[in-house]
Amino acid sequence: MSVFTTVTFEQMQQWLKAYSLGELLDLQGIASGITNTNYFVTTATGRYVLTLFEEHTAEELPYFIDLMTHLAERDIPCPHPVKNNLGQALGELNGKPAVLISCLAGKSVDNPSPVHCAEIGKVLAQMHLAAASFKADMQNLRCAGWRIATAEKIAPFLETENRKMLEAQLAFERSFNTTHLPQGVIHADLFRDNVLMDGEKLGGLIDFYYACNDVLLYDIAIAVNDWCVTEEGVLDPIRLAALLQAYHAVRPLTEAEHAAWPGMLRVAAMRFWLSRLHDLHFPVAGELTHAKDPQYFERILRNTINQETQISQAWV
């Protein structure tokens, strides 16, 4: 959620004429995140978030917009897209597809507690169940094929030890079968900066623009790798238990998911190690952008590979 495409106050005033939201009072760029352009938009009727899409095409975006609408209407705390006076949620601004969504209460947390992790486990399971009736389908653009292609691009930048780990992980993934695991709509990016907390209560889930249809366990692994690890990249057993138990209470996890759990943590760590390496070595110019540290997921991946037995035992 950075600023790659600048929007002026005057441009926003003009764009808002298509909405019944009152006078524009304030416009502020949002610096966090790495993919889309985002602004806080304050009008006479409230505060909203404007997103300009830097990678997605207008043809791809109805999936994400319809998914947020579907989930919000089923009491999942997430942004609700705002429609203009013609009943359209998707528009165009400065040559980019654009959407205005409701702004949720709360803020992201840097040091999550077990209570926060339990909230994440619960709402993630609720989201998976609520999305089961969502009929549209979206391929995971950061799938195995993407990981293979990206690994090839960034391998020359790696030192010997990390290149060996990369090659070993690719070999592992070639034999890691997940086709028998429960699948559905996943958020695919449920990091701390994509969740708003109001004290110890959940404010809402945001940034659904990596959402897709994939293995549900993969979604859990992505969340765990950010919410339940230490700075050294080691799983915190207390936070991990809180998240998994809360999830399991809503959507019981299967024996097959148990067996696949250590491997899925590896795949989730690999995906974000690769994306951060790619952003570091192939940056996109932006006004308020910053690259996230790939070493965070390098440590997580290495520790997960080395502690597979302990990870398998730390289950609900």
C-alpha positions as CSV (number, residue, x, y, z in Angstrom):
1,M,0.0,0.0,0.0
2,S,2.4,2.6,-1.2
3,V,2.2,5.7,-3.5
4,F,3.4,4.9,-7.0
5,T,0.8,7.1,-8.8
6,T,0.3,10.6,-7.4
7,V,-3.2,11.9,-7.0
8,T,-3.6,15.6,-6.3
9,F,-6.3,17.1,-4.1
10,E,-7.9,18.7,-7.2
11,Q,-7.9,15.4,-9.1
12,M,-9.6,13.7,-6.1
13,Q,-12.2,16.4,-5.9
14,Q,-13.1,15.9,-9.5
15,W,-13.2,12.1,-9.2
16,L,-15.5,12.3,-6.2
17,K,-18.2,14.1,-8.2
18,A,-19.3,10.7,-9.3
19,Y,-20.1,9.8,-5.6
20,S,-22.6,11.1,-3.0
21,L,-20.0,11.4,-0.3
22,G,-19.9,15.2,0.2
23,E,-17.0,17.6,0.1
24,L,-13.4,16.3,0.1
25,L,-11.7,17.4,3.3
26,D,-8.4,15.6,3.3
27,L,-6.2,13.4,1.1
28,Q,-3.2,11.5,2.5
29,G,-0.9,9.0,0.9
30,I,-0.3,5.7,2.7
31,A,3.3,4.6,2.8
32,S,3.0,1.0,4.1
33,G,2.9,-2.0,1.7
34,I,4.6,-2.6,-1.6
35,T,2.1,-3.2,-4.5
36,N,-0.7,-0.7,-5.0
37,T,-1.1,3.0,-4.5
38,N,-3.3,3.9,-1.5
39,Y,-4.7,7.1,0.0
40,F,-6.8,8.0,3.0
41,V,-9.7,10.0,1.7
42,T,-11.7,12.1,4.2
43,T,-15.0,13.6,3.1
44,A,-18.0,15.2,4.8
45,T,-19.5,11.8,5.2
46,G,-16.5,9.9,6.6
47,R,-13.1,8.4,6.0
48,Y,-12.4,6.0,3.1
49,V,-9.4,4.3,1.4
50,L,-8.7,4.9,-2.2
51,T,-6.7,2.2,-4.0
52,L,-5.1,2.6,-7.5
53,F,-4.1,-0.8,-8.9
54,E,-0.5,-0.9,-10.3
55,E,-0.5,-4.5,-11.4
56,H,-4.0,-5.8,-11.7
57,T,-6.1,-5.1,-14.8
58,A,-9.6,-3.9,-14.7
59,E,-10.7,-7.3,-15.9
60,E,-9.1,-9.1,-12.9
61,L,-10.5,-6.7,-10.2
62,P,-14.2,-7.7,-10.0
63,Y,-13.1,-10.9,-8.3
64,F,-11.5,-9.0,-5.4
65,I,-14.2,-6.3,-5.2
66,D,-17.0,-8.9,-5.3
67,L,-15.3,-11.0,-2.7
68,M,-15.0,-8.1,-0.2
69,T,-18.7,-7.3,-0.8
70,H,-19.6,-11.0,-0.3
71,L,-17.6,-11.3,3.0
72,A,-18.7,-7.9,4.4
73,E,-22.4,-8.9,3.8
74,R,-21.7,-12.1,5.8
75,D,-20.4,-10.3,8.8
76,I,-16.7,-10.8,8.1
77,P,-14.9,-7.6,9.3
78,C,-13.4,-6.4,6.0
79,P,-13.8,-3.2,3.9
80,H,-17.0,-2.8,1.9
81,P,-16.4,-1.3,-1.6
82,V,-18.3,2.0,-2.2
83,K,-20.4,2.3,-5.3
84,N,-20.7,5.5,-7.3
85,N,-23.9,7.2,-8.4
86,L,-24.1,4.7,-11.4
87,G,-23.9,1.7,-9.0
88,Q,-20.3,0.9,-10.0
89,A,-17.5,0.1,-7.4
90,L,-14.7,0.0,-9.9
91,G,-13.5,3.2,-11.7
92,E,-10.4,4.7,-13.2
93,L,-8.2,7.5,-11.9
94,N,-5.0,8.8,-13.6
95,G,-5.1,5.9,-16.0
96,K,-5.2,3.2,-13.3
97,P,-8.2,1.1,-12.1
98,A,-9.4,2.5,-8.9
99,V,-11.8,1.7,-6.0
100,L,-13.0,3.4,-2.9
101,I,-13.6,1.3,0.2
102,S,-14.8,1.8,3.7
103,C,-12.2,2.6,6.3
104,L,-12.2,0.3,9.3
105,A,-11.4,1.0,13.0
106,G,-8.2,0.0,14.6
107,K,-4.5,-0.2,13.7
108,S,-1.9,-2.9,13.0
109,V,0.1,-4.3,15.9
110,D,3.8,-4.9,15.9
111,N,4.0,-7.3,18.8
112,P,1.0,-9.6,18.8
113,S,-0.2,-11.3,21.9
114,P,-1.7,-14.8,22.1
115,V,-5.1,-13.1,22.3
116,H,-4.4,-11.3,19.0
117,C,-3.3,-14.6,17.5
118,A,-6.5,-16.3,18.7
119,E,-8.5,-13.5,17.0
120,I,-6.7,-14.2,13.8
121,G,-7.3,-17.9,13.9
122,K,-11.0,-17.4,14.6
123,V,-11.6,-14.9,11.8
124,L,-9.5,-16.7,9.3
125,A,-11.6,-19.9,9.8
126,Q,-14.8,-17.8,9.6
127,M,-13.6,-16.2,6.4
128,H,-12.9,-19.6,4.8
129,L,-16.3,-20.8,5.7
130,A,-18.1,-17.6,4.6
131,A,-16.2,-17.6,1.3
132,A,-17.3,-21.2,0.5
133,S,-20.5,-19.8,-1.1
134,F,-18.5,-17.3,-3.3
135,K,-18.8,-18.6,-6.8
136,A,-16.1,-16.8,-8.7
137,D,-12.6,-18.3,-9.1
138,M,-9.1,-16.8,-9.2
139,Q,-5.9,-18.6,-9.8
140,N,-3.0,-18.0,-7.4
141,L,-0.7,-15.7,-9.3
142,R,2.1,-16.5,-6.8
143,C,1.8,-20.3,-7.4
144,A,4.5,-22.9,-7.9
145,G,5.2,-21.7,-11.4
146,W,5.8,-18.2,-10.2
147,R,8.1,-19.4,-7.4
148,I,10.2,-21.4,-10.0
149,A,10.4,-18.4,-12.4
150,T,11.3,-16.0,-9.6
151,A,13.9,-18.3,-8.1
152,E,15.6,-18.4,-11.4
153,K,15.7,-14.6,-11.5
154,I,17.1,-14.0,-8.0
155,A,19.4,-17.0,-7.7
156,P,22.4,-15.1,-9.2
157,F,22.1,-12.5,-6.3
158,L,22.4,-15.2,-3.6
159,E,25.4,-16.3,-1.7
160,T,26.3,-20.0,-1.8
161,E,24.5,-21.1,1.3
162,N,21.2,-19.4,0.4
163,R,21.4,-20.6,-3.2
164,K,21.7,-24.2,-1.9
165,M,18.7,-23.7,0.4
166,L,16.8,-22.3,-2.5
167,E,17.6,-25.3,-4.7
168,A,16.7,-27.7,-1.9
169,Q,13.4,-26.0,-1.3
170,L,12.5,-26.1,-5.0
171,A,13.3,-29.8,-5.1
172,F,11.1,-30.4,-2.0
173,E,8.2,-28.5,-3.5
174,R,8.3,-30.6,-6.6
175,S,7.4,-33.7,-4.5
176,F,5.1,-31.9,-2.1
177,N,1.5,-32.9,-3.0
178,T,-1.3,-30.7,-1.7
179,T,-4.1,-31.6,-4.1
180,H,-5.8,-33.7,-1.5
181,L,-6.1,-30.9,1.0
182,P,-9.2,-28.7,1.6
183,Q,-9.3,-25.8,-0.8
184,G,-11.3,-22.6,-1.2
185,V,-10.9,-18.8,-1.2
186,I,-7.8,-17.6,0.7
187,H,-6.6,-14.1,1.7
188,A,-3.0,-15.1,0.9
189,D,-1.4,-12.1,2.6
190,L,-2.8,-12.0,6.1
191,F,0.2,-10.3,7.7
192,R,0.1,-8.0,10.8
193,D,0.0,-4.9,8.5
194,N,-3.1,-6.3,6.8
195,V,-5.1,-6.6,10.0
196,L,-6.5,-3.8,12.2
197,M,-6.8,-4.4,15.9
198,D,-8.9,-2.3,18.3
199,G,-7.1,-3.1,21.6
200,E,-7.3,-6.9,21.8
201,K,-10.4,-7.1,19.6
202,L,-10.3,-7.5,15.8
203,G,-11.1,-4.3,13.8
204,G,-10.9,-5.9,10.4
205,L,-9.0,-7.6,7.6
206,I,-7.7,-5.4,4.7
207,D,-5.8,-5.7,1.4
208,F,-7.6,-8.6,-0.3
209,Y,-5.8,-8.1,-3.6
210,Y,-3.8,-11.3,-3.4
211,A,-6.9,-13.3,-2.6
212,C,-7.3,-16.4,-4.7
213,N,-8.5,-20.0,-4.7
214,D,-5.9,-22.3,-3.2
215,V,-5.3,-24.7,-0.3
216,L,-6.8,-23.4,3.0
217,L,-3.8,-24.6,5.0
218,Y,-1.5,-22.4,3.0
219,D,-3.5,-19.4,4.2
220,I,-3.0,-20.5,7.8
221,A,0.7,-21.0,7.2
222,I,1.1,-17.5,5.8
223,A,-0.6,-16.0,8.8
224,V,1.4,-18.1,11.3
225,N,4.7,-17.2,9.7
226,D,4.1,-13.5,10.5
227,W,1.9,-13.6,13.7
228,C,3.5,-16.5,15.6
229,V,7.3,-16.2,15.0
230,T,10.0,-14.4,16.9
231,E,12.5,-11.9,15.4
232,E,14.9,-14.9,15.1
233,G,12.4,-16.6,12.8
234,V,11.4,-19.3,15.4
235,L,7.8,-20.3,16.0
236,D,6.5,-19.1,19.4
237,P,4.6,-22.2,20.7
238,I,2.1,-20.1,22.8
239,R,1.0,-17.8,20.0
240,L,1.0,-20.7,17.6
241,A,-1.3,-22.8,19.8
242,A,-3.6,-19.8,20.3
243,L,-4.0,-19.3,16.6
244,L,-4.4,-23.0,15.6
245,Q,-6.8,-23.8,18.4
246,A,-9.0,-20.8,17.6
247,Y,-9.1,-21.8,13.9
248,H,-9.7,-25.5,14.7
249,A,-12.7,-24.5,16.9
250,V,-14.4,-23.0,13.9
251,R,-13.2,-25.2,11.1
252,P,-11.7,-28.5,12.4
253,L,-8.4,-29.3,10.8
254,T,-7.9,-32.7,9.3
255,E,-5.2,-35.4,9.7
256,A,-4.1,-34.7,6.1
257,E,-3.6,-31.1,7.0
258,H,-1.6,-32.1,10.1
259,A,0.7,-34.3,8.0
260,A,1.2,-31.4,5.5
261,W,1.7,-28.7,8.1
262,P,5.6,-28.5,8.2
263,G,5.8,-28.6,4.4
264,M,3.2,-25.9,4.1
265,L,5.0,-23.6,6.4
266,R,8.1,-24.0,4.2
267,V,6.1,-23.2,1.0
268,A,4.6,-20.1,2.7
269,A,8.0,-18.9,3.8
270,M,9.5,-19.6,0.4
271,R,6.9,-17.5,-1.4
272,F,7.6,-14.4,0.7
273,W,11.3,-14.9,0.8
274,L,11.2,-14.9,-3.0
275,S,8.9,-11.9,-3.4
276,R,11.0,-9.8,-1.0
277,L,14.2,-10.8,-2.8
278,H,12.6,-9.8,-6.1
279,D,11.4,-6.4,-4.7
280,L,14.9,-5.8,-3.4
281,H,16.8,-6.6,-6.6
282,F,14.1,-5.5,-9.1
283,P,12.5,-2.5,-7.4
284,V,9.7,-0.4,-8.8
285,A,10.0,3.3,-8.4
286,G,7.4,4.9,-6.0
287,E,6.9,8.1,-4.1
288,L,6.5,6.6,-0.7
289,T,7.8,3.0,-1.1
290,H,10.1,0.8,0.9
291,A,11.4,-2.8,0.3
292,K,10.8,-5.2,3.1
293,D,13.7,-7.3,4.5
294,P,14.0,-10.7,2.8
295,Q,16.2,-12.0,5.6
296,Y,13.1,-12.3,7.8
297,F,11.8,-15.1,5.7
298,E,15.2,-16.5,5.0
299,R,15.5,-17.2,8.7
300,I,11.9,-18.6,8.9
301,L,12.5,-21.0,6.0
302,R,15.8,-22.2,7.4
303,N,14.4,-22.8,10.9
304,T,11.3,-24.5,9.5
305,I,13.5,-26.9,7.4
306,N,15.7,-27.7,10.5
307,Q,12.8,-28.2,12.9
308,E,10.3,-30.2,11.0
309,T,9.8,-32.8,13.7
310,Q,9.2,-30.2,16.4
311,I,6.8,-28.3,14.2
312,S,4.7,-31.4,13.4
313,Q,4.4,-32.1,17.2
314,A,3.2,-28.5,17.9
315,W,-0.3,-29.1,16.5
316,V,-3.8,-28.6,17.9
